[in-house]
């Protein structure tokens, strides 16, 4: 299975144009099974979503996980999850995490194979990030199935990722700033019977213009498939 995570900055590119179709084109290049997005909704007002959902479903077979709390939003606090329409959705939820600004995490459990994907966008200050990672670790501790957390952790120091030894942190490489990537703010965290096969930062010419973050991509395998 291929998982991608992408902070799309409300579909505003480095040319300061809001271009949702450009985001869709980047996702077509990646061809992931599940895509976790950050900043998929506008920041103010009704927080309406920016994704071209009809095109994504028609051309790429993506459906949007139902995690929003507002009728026009595509996500919750900007966090959204797209998945191929062949996956059966077992459940979705919103995860409260400590925050000083509008932050949260969202989750969708799909199958087969049985996997829960959590999308998160953590805070800008180190103290609140520590609390948020502790809350996400507590969520992992309550799961008895494979889980992948994906998102923008806003953590410049990879040694400061506050997860237990049982959780595996995967940093595919520098993903910010898209014009000159110098730090790996975007990461994956894996728990349970799922392992990374490969991971990379998607560095196409289009991706370098579409947002201030580059997408990260990871291929995973499950314990059942390895036997």
C-alpha positions as a LaTeX table, in Angstrom:
\begin{tabular}{lrrr}
\hline
Residue & $x$ (\AA) & $y$ (\AA) & $z$ (\AA) \\
\hline
Unk1 & 0.00 & 0.00 & 0.00 \\
Unk2 & 1.20 & 3.50 & $-0.79$ \\
Unk3 & 0.54 & 6.34 & 1.68 \\
Unk4 & 1.20 & 10.02 & 0.97 \\
Unk5 & 1.10 & 13.11 & 3.16 \\
Unk6 & 0.93 & 16.63 & 1.78 \\
Unk7 & 0.50 & 20.08 & 3.32 \\
Unk8 & $-1.22$ & 21.82 & 0.40 \\
Unk9 & $-1.38$ & 25.33 & 1.95 \\
Unk10 & $-5.04$ & 25.72 & 0.98 \\
Unk11 & $-4.00$ & 25.02 & $-2.67$ \\
Unk12 & $-2.03$ & 28.28 & $-2.83$ \\
Unk13 & 1.21 & 27.78 & $-4.71$ \\
Unk14 & 4.49 & 29.65 & $-4.60$ \\
Unk15 & 3.10 & 31.95 & $-7.30$ \\
Unk16 & 0.37 & 32.90 & $-4.77$ \\
Unk17 & $-2.38$ & 31.51 & $-7.02$ \\
Unk18 & $-4.99$ & 29.21 & $-5.51$ \\
Unk19 & $-5.04$ & 26.31 & $-7.97$ \\
Unk20 & $-6.79$ & 23.15 & $-6.70$ \\
Unk21 & $-6.32$ & 21.43 & $-10.07$ \\
Unk22 & $-2.58$ & 21.75 & $-9.66$ \\
Unk23 & $-2.84$ & 19.83 & $-6.38$ \\
Unk24 & $-4.84$ & 17.14 & $-8.16$ \\
Unk25 & $-2.12$ & 16.90 & $-10.81$ \\
Unk26 & 0.54 & 16.38 & $-8.11$ \\
Unk27 & $-1.56$ & 13.64 & $-6.53$ \\
Unk28 & $-1.85$ & 11.95 & $-9.93$ \\
Unk29 & 1.96 & 11.91 & $-10.14$ \\
Unk30 & 2.20 & 10.20 & $-6.74$ \\
Unk31 & $-0.56$ & 7.62 & $-7.34$ \\
Unk32 & $-1.04$ & 6.76 & $-3.65$ \\
Unk33 & $-3.73$ & 4.51 & $-2.21$ \\
Unk34 & $-4.37$ & 6.82 & 0.75 \\
Unk35 & $-3.52$ & 10.53 & 0.89 \\
Unk36 & $-3.39$ & 12.57 & 4.09 \\
Unk37 & $-3.70$ & 16.31 & 3.55 \\
Unk38 & $-3.08$ & 19.30 & 5.76 \\
Unk39 & $-4.57$ & 22.78 & 5.19 \\
Unk40 & $-7.28$ & 21.36 & 2.92 \\
Unk41 & $-9.79$ & 23.99 & 4.09 \\
Unk42 & $-9.73$ & 27.76 & 3.99 \\
Unk43 & $-8.75$ & 29.36 & 7.28 \\
Unk44 & $-11.68$ & 31.72 & 7.90 \\
Unk45 & $-15.45$ & 31.97 & 7.51 \\
Unk46 & $-17.23$ & 28.67 & 6.85 \\
Unk47 & $-13.83$ & 26.96 & 6.40 \\
Unk48 & $-14.83$ & 25.64 & 2.98 \\
Unk49 & $-12.67$ & 22.97 & 1.40 \\
Unk50 & $-10.37$ & 23.65 & $-1.55$ \\
Unk51 & $-10.16$ & 20.20 & $-3.13$ \\
Unk52 & $-11.59$ & 19.46 & $-6.62$ \\
Unk53 & $-13.47$ & 16.44 & $-5.30$ \\
Unk54 & $-15.43$ & 15.58 & $-8.43$ \\
Unk55 & $-12.28$ & 15.54 & $-10.53$ \\
Unk56 & $-10.35$ & 13.51 & $-7.96$ \\
Unk57 & $-13.09$ & 10.89 & $-7.87$ \\
Unk58 & $-13.63$ & 10.81 & $-11.63$ \\
Unk59 & $-9.99$ & 10.67 & $-12.71$ \\
Unk60 & $-8.20$ & 9.05 & $-9.76$ \\
Unk61 & $-10.87$ & 7.14 & $-7.88$ \\
Unk62 & $-10.44$ & 9.09 & $-4.64$ \\
Unk63 & $-13.21$ & 9.54 & $-2.10$ \\
Unk64 & $-13.08$ & 11.86 & 0.87 \\
Unk65 & $-13.26$ & 10.41 & 4.38 \\
Unk66 & $-16.16$ & 11.90 & 6.31 \\
Unk67 & $-14.33$ & 13.68 & 9.14 \\
Unk68 & $-15.54$ & 17.26 & 8.79 \\
Unk69 & $-17.63$ & 19.11 & 11.38 \\
Unk70 & $-18.74$ & 21.88 & 9.00 \\
Unk71 & $-20.90$ & 21.38 & 5.91 \\
Unk72 & $-18.48$ & 23.05 & 3.47 \\
Unk73 & $-15.25$ & 21.70 & 4.95 \\
Unk74 & $-13.24$ & 18.85 & 3.46 \\
Unk75 & $-11.46$ & 18.09 & 6.73 \\
Unk76 & $-11.29$ & 19.02 & 10.39 \\
Unk77 & $-8.94$ & 21.85 & 11.29 \\
Unk78 & $-7.73$ & 21.44 & 7.71 \\
Unk79 & $-6.84$ & 17.75 & 8.09 \\
Unk80 & $-8.41$ & 15.60 & 5.36 \\
Unk81 & $-7.95$ & 12.03 & 4.11 \\
Unk82 & $-8.52$ & 10.75 & 0.59 \\
Unk83 & $-8.63$ & 7.04 & $-0.24$ \\
Unk84 & $-9.23$ & 4.93 & $-3.32$ \\
Unk85 & $-12.86$ & 3.94 & $-3.68$ \\
Unk86 & $-11.97$ & 0.22 & $-3.55$ \\
Unk87 & $-11.30$ & 0.42 & 0.19 \\
Unk88 & $-14.09$ & $-0.32$ & 2.64 \\
Unk89 & $-14.32$ & 2.32 & 5.37 \\
Unk90 & $-14.82$ & 0.73 & 8.77 \\
Unk91 & $-14.94$ & 3.92 & 10.80 \\
Unk92 & $-13.80$ & 7.53 & 10.92 \\
Unk93 & $-13.19$ & 9.84 & 13.84 \\
Unk94 & $-11.85$ & 13.17 & 14.98 \\
Unk95 & $-9.12$ & 13.09 & 17.63 \\
Unk96 & $-8.87$ & 15.93 & 20.13 \\
Unk97 & $-5.31$ & 16.98 & 20.94 \\
Unk98 & $-4.09$ & 19.79 & 23.20 \\
Unk99 & $-3.85$ & 23.04 & 21.32 \\
Unk100 & $-3.39$ & 26.80 & 21.56 \\
Unk101 & $-4.61$ & 27.32 & 17.99 \\
Unk102 & $-7.10$ & 25.39 & 15.82 \\
Unk103 & $-5.44$ & 21.97 & 15.65 \\
Unk104 & $-6.64$ & 18.40 & 15.67 \\
Unk105 & $-6.17$ & 15.00 & 14.13 \\
Unk106 & $-8.48$ & 12.84 & 12.04 \\
Unk107 & $-8.55$ & 9.10 & 11.45 \\
Unk108 & $-10.03$ & 6.59 & 9.03 \\
Unk109 & $-9.89$ & 2.81 & 9.42 \\
Unk110 & $-10.01$ & 0.90 & 6.15 \\
Unk111 & $-9.85$ & $-2.69$ & 5.11 \\
Unk112 & $-8.77$ & $-4.98$ & 3.79 \\
Unk113 & $-6.00$ & $-4.83$ & 4.73 \\
Unk114 & $-6.96$ & $-3.60$ & 8.16 \\
Unk115 & $-5.23$ & $-0.26$ & 8.69 \\
Unk116 & $-6.01$ & 2.96 & 10.50 \\
Unk117 & $-4.55$ & 6.13 & 9.02 \\
Unk118 & $-4.34$ & 9.24 & 11.19 \\
Unk119 & $-3.75$ & 12.68 & 9.73 \\
Unk120 & $-2.26$ & 15.39 & 11.94 \\
Unk121 & $-0.89$ & 18.92 & 11.77 \\
Unk122 & 0.91 & 19.84 & 14.97 \\
Unk123 & 1.52 & 23.20 & 16.62 \\
Unk124 & 4.25 & 25.76 & 16.10 \\
Unk125 & 5.64 & 25.78 & 19.64 \\
Unk126 & 7.74 & 22.96 & 21.08 \\
Unk127 & 5.83 & 22.73 & 24.36 \\
Unk128 & 2.45 & 22.23 & 22.70 \\
Unk129 & 3.94 & 19.77 & 20.20 \\
Unk130 & 5.20 & 17.65 & 23.10 \\
Unk131 & 1.67 & 17.52 & 24.54 \\
Unk132 & 0.18 & 16.74 & 21.14 \\
Unk133 & 2.60 & 13.88 & 20.50 \\
Unk134 & 1.88 & 12.51 & 23.97 \\
Unk135 & $-1.84$ & 12.55 & 23.13 \\
Unk136 & $-1.21$ & 10.78 & 19.82 \\
Unk137 & 0.95 & 8.17 & 21.57 \\
Unk138 & $-1.90$ & 7.56 & 24.01 \\
Unk139 & $-4.20$ & 7.05 & 21.02 \\
Unk140 & $-1.76$ & 4.51 & 19.55 \\
Unk141 & $-1.62$ & 2.70 & 22.89 \\
Unk142 & $-5.36$ & 2.11 & 22.69 \\
Unk143 & $-5.23$ & 0.48 & 19.23 \\
Unk144 & $-4.94$ & $-3.27$ & 18.62 \\
Unk145 & $-4.46$ & $-2.95$ & 14.85 \\
Unk146 & $-1.85$ & $-1.37$ & 12.54 \\
Unk147 & $-1.82$ & 2.43 & 12.58 \\
Unk148 & 0.03 & 5.02 & 10.52 \\
Unk149 & 0.12 & 8.65 & 11.61 \\
Unk150 & 1.03 & 10.97 & 8.76 \\
Unk151 & 1.31 & 14.71 & 8.60 \\
Unk152 & 3.12 & 17.95 & 9.21 \\
Unk153 & 4.67 & 17.61 & 12.66 \\
Unk154 & 6.29 & 21.08 & 12.53 \\
Unk155 & 9.30 & 19.55 & 14.30 \\
Unk156 & 12.70 & 20.63 & 13.02 \\
Unk157 & 14.63 & 18.26 & 15.28 \\
Unk158 & 13.97 & 14.61 & 14.46 \\
Unk159 & 15.38 & 13.59 & 17.85 \\
Unk160 & 12.52 & 15.43 & 19.55 \\
Unk161 & 9.73 & 13.25 & 18.18 \\
Unk162 & 7.95 & 12.23 & 21.37 \\
Unk163 & 6.86 & 8.67 & 20.59 \\
Unk164 & 7.60 & 5.43 & 22.43 \\
Unk165 & 10.14 & 2.91 & 21.17 \\
Unk166 & 7.33 & 0.70 & 19.89 \\
Unk167 & 6.38 & 3.33 & 17.33 \\
Unk168 & 8.61 & 3.76 & 14.30 \\
Unk169 & 9.19 & 7.29 & 12.97 \\
Unk170 & 9.93 & 7.55 & 9.25 \\
Unk171 & 11.35 & 10.83 & 7.91 \\
Unk172 & 11.57 & 10.55 & 4.12 \\
Unk173 & 13.74 & 13.67 & 3.84 \\
Unk174 & 13.59 & 17.47 & 3.66 \\
Unk175 & 10.15 & 18.58 & 2.51 \\
Unk176 & 10.09 & 22.25 & 3.52 \\
Unk177 & 10.47 & 24.81 & 2.04 \\
Unk178 & 9.45 & 23.51 & $-1.41$ \\
Unk179 & 11.64 & 26.05 & $-3.19$ \\
Unk180 & 14.68 & 24.98 & $-1.16$ \\
Unk181 & 13.97 & 21.99 & 1.10 \\
Unk182 & 16.08 & 22.15 & 4.25 \\
Unk183 & 14.07 & 20.37 & 6.94 \\
Unk184 & 11.87 & 17.30 & 7.35 \\
Unk185 & 8.72 & 18.71 & 8.93 \\
Unk186 & 6.57 & 16.02 & 7.30 \\
Unk187 & 6.82 & 12.48 & 8.68 \\
Unk188 & 5.14 & 9.14 & 9.22 \\
Unk189 & 4.77 & 7.20 & 12.48 \\
Unk190 & 4.01 & 3.47 & 12.27 \\
Unk191 & 2.67 & 1.17 & 14.98 \\
Unk192 & 1.59 & $-2.46$ & 14.89 \\
Unk193 & 2.02 & $-5.05$ & 12.16 \\
Unk194 & 2.97 & $-2.69$ & 9.35 \\
Unk195 & 6.47 & $-1.89$ & 8.12 \\
Unk196 & 7.97 & 0.65 & 5.70 \\
Unk197 & 9.29 & $-0.74$ & 2.42 \\
Unk198 & 10.47 & 2.57 & 0.98 \\
Unk199 & 9.92 & 6.28 & 1.52 \\
Unk200 & 10.77 & 9.42 & $-0.41$ \\
Unk201 & 9.98 & 13.08 & $-0.92$ \\
Unk202 & 8.12 & 13.75 & $-4.16$ \\
Unk203 & 10.24 & 16.40 & $-5.89$ \\
Unk204 & 8.61 & 16.95 & $-9.29$ \\
Unk205 & 8.71 & 20.36 & $-10.97$ \\
Unk206 & 4.98 & 20.71 & $-10.42$ \\
Unk207 & 5.22 & 19.84 & $-6.72$ \\
Unk208 & 7.90 & 22.48 & $-6.27$ \\
Unk209 & 5.37 & 25.13 & $-7.35$ \\
Unk210 & 2.06 & 23.84 & $-5.99$ \\
Unk211 & 2.62 & 24.45 & $-2.24$ \\
Unk212 & 5.31 & 25.51 & 0.22 \\
Unk213 & 5.67 & 21.85 & 1.29 \\
Unk214 & 6.67 & 18.91 & $-0.87$ \\
Unk215 & 4.62 & 15.71 & $-0.52$ \\
Unk216 & 6.10 & 12.71 & 1.26 \\
Unk217 & 5.39 & 9.16 & 0.11 \\
Unk218 & 5.79 & 5.76 & 1.77 \\
Unk219 & 5.16 & 2.22 & 0.55 \\
Unk220 & 4.28 & $-0.22$ & 3.32 \\
Unk221 & 3.80 & $-3.96$ & 3.76 \\
Unk222 & 1.77 & $-5.85$ & 6.34 \\
Unk223 & 2.86 & $-8.76$ & 8.47 \\
Unk224 & 0.33 & $-11.06$ & 6.82 \\
Unk225 & 1.76 & $-10.26$ & 3.38 \\
Unk226 & 5.32 & $-10.87$ & 4.53 \\
Unk227 & 4.69 & $-14.49$ & 5.52 \\
\hline
\end{tabular}
